[in-house]
């Protein structure tokens, strides 16, 4: 046998062996596998899903090879990113977990929240049960004249101040020009905030506390008519007289004006409660074990945030 025949036979054998290996590989290769890109695989399902995703953007003449080339490029990017360890970086892991949590909530929490509603009867009942919330208490605009006394003063000095307050009250009961006590407050009052405004201390709501003794406010509300002046009131801080400048009765905001606001707020509260229950249920369904001895070893820095750095919000 000459050399030419030997090489021909060897070539045929190599082709045969190659063909055998090729058909064996075909049998091992999944029938739906289109391409392998590094550690990534592109299957028929992947390809059809991508075609469906692009459906409305496809042209009349769809090029499968062009789409495959784009998918190969994308898979190559993913493969190289994973080889570079991008998928192991803390920021990436947190971003992935946030996306995962978002999808979980979308499928299992959002349907519950979307069904939340409030009937007209429930809104009306909430309004009736919480009528105080929609009730503005009575208010009065008052003016005061104040004279200071204290425990270390002699009785003679206290009496002198009392006589001065009696004098101020007698004058106040007469017609006084200007707002409130007018010029009398400048002459007699020691309350520096109000003395140059006729003693006017503004609008005060009934049954609420202010910087003045409660007896001062009560005395003002007890006055029957506009411009009435109270008796002299003695407190730990000194002597007062009060003048009624104006008043407004208690008012209730009508249901029609607040029903939309009630519904909006109650829906928000109900949705928050559903989300809270959902979170509790998630933890109850999950096996959790905490090692407090390890937690106790962690030292928390005084300032864990760098300057001008904002905290990352929780999902």
C-alpha positions, 0 to 999 in steps of 0.5 A, spaced: 500 500 500 503 506 497 503 512 502 497 516 498 492 510 500 495 510 507 493 518 508 486 517 504 484 511 509 487 515 515 483 521 513 477 517 512 478 514 519 478 521 522 472 524 519 468 518 521 471 519 528 469 526 528 462 524 525 461 519 531 463 524 536 459 530 533 452 525 533 454 523 540 454 530 542 448 532 538 444 526 543 447 529 549 446 537 547 439 539 550 434 539 544 432 546 546 439 549 546 440 554 541 447 557 544 452 557 550 455 563 551 461 562 557 456 560 563 450 562 560 445 558 555 440 561 550 434 556 549 428 556 545 424 559 551 429 564 552 429 566 545 421 566 544 420 570 551 425 575 548 421 575 541 414 576 545 417 582 550 419 585 543 413 583 540 410 590 538 416 593 537 418 588 531 418 590 524 415 586 518 421 582 517 424 580 523 431 578 523 432 572 528 440 572 527 440 579 529 436 578 535 440 572 537 447 576 536 444 581 541 442 576 546 449 573 545 452 580 547 448 581 553 449 574 555 457 575 554 456 581 558 453 577 564 458 572 563 464 577 564 460 581 569 460 574 574 467 572 572 469 579 575 465 578 581 460 583 580 454 579 583 458 578 589 459 585 591 454 588 597 451 593 593 449 589 587 447 584 592 442 589 596 440 591 589 438 584 587 435 583 594 431 589 593 428 587 587 426 580 589 423 583 595 419 588 590 417 582 586 415 578 592 410 584 595 407 585 588 405 578 588 403 577 595 402 584 598 399 589 593 393 584 591 391 585 598 392 592 599 388 594 592 382 591 595 382 595 601 376 600 601 371 604 606 364 604 605 359 610 606 357 607 612 364 606 615 366 613 614 359 616 617 360 611 623 368 614 624 366 621 623 360 620 629 365 616 633 371 621 633 366 628 633 371 631 637 376 631 632 372 635 628 370 640 633 373 646 634 372 648 641 370 655 643 375 661 643 376 668 646 380 674 645 383 676 651 387 682 654 390 682 661 394 687 666 399 684 670 402 686 676 408 682 679 408 680 687 412 674 690 413 671 697 419 675 699 415 682 699 412 685 705 405 685 706 405 693 706 408 692 699 403 687 697 398 692 699 400 697 695 400 693 689 393 691 690 391 698 691 394 700 684 391 694 681 384 696 684 385 703 681 387 700 674 381 695 674 376 701 676 379 705 670 378 699 666 371 698 667 370 705 664 371 707 656 378 706 654 380 708 647 384 703 643 385 696 643 384 692 649 386 696 656 389 701 651 394 706 654 392 703 661 396 697 660 402 701 658 401 705 665 400 699 669 401 692 666 408 688 667 407 683 662 412 685 657 409 681 651 402 685 651 403 691 655 404 695 648 398 692 645 393 694 650 394 687 654 392 683 648 394 676 648 390 674 642 385 668 641 385 662 646 381 656 646 377 653 652 380 648 656 387 648 653 393 650 657 397 656 656 403 660 659 398 664 664 395 660 670 389 656 668 385 661 672 386 667 668 384 663 662 378 661 666 376 668 668 376 670 661 371 665 658 367 666 664 366 673 662 359 674 659 359 680 655 364 683 650 369 689 654 367 686 661 373 686 666 374 680 671 375 681 678 382 681 681 385 674 680 391 672 685 396 667 683 403 665 685 406 670 680 402 676 681 395 679 680 391 680 674 385 683 671 382 680 664 378 683 659 374 680 654 375 683 647 371 678 643 369 670 643 367 665 638 362 659 640 364 652 639 363 649 632 363 642 628 366 641 621 360 638 617 361 631 615 360 633 608 367 637 608 371 632 611 368 625 609 373 625 603 379 626 608 376 621 613 376 616 607 383 618 605 386 617 611 383 611 613 385 607 607 392 609 608 391 607 615 388 600 613 393 599 608 399 600 613 396 595 618 395 590 612 402 591 610 404 590 618 400 584 618 404 582 612 411 583 615 409 579 621 406 573 617 413 573 613 417 573 619 412 567 622 413 563 616 421 564 616 425 560 621 429 565 625 435 564 630 438 570 633 445 570 636 445 575 641 452 574 644 455 575 637 451 581 636 453 584 643 460 584 640 459 589 635 461 596 637 457 601 634 461 608 632 459 614 634 457 617 627 456 611 622 455 616 616 460 620 613 459 627 612 454 629 607 452 622 606 445 620 606 443 613 609 440 608 604 433 607 605 430 600 607 426 597 602 
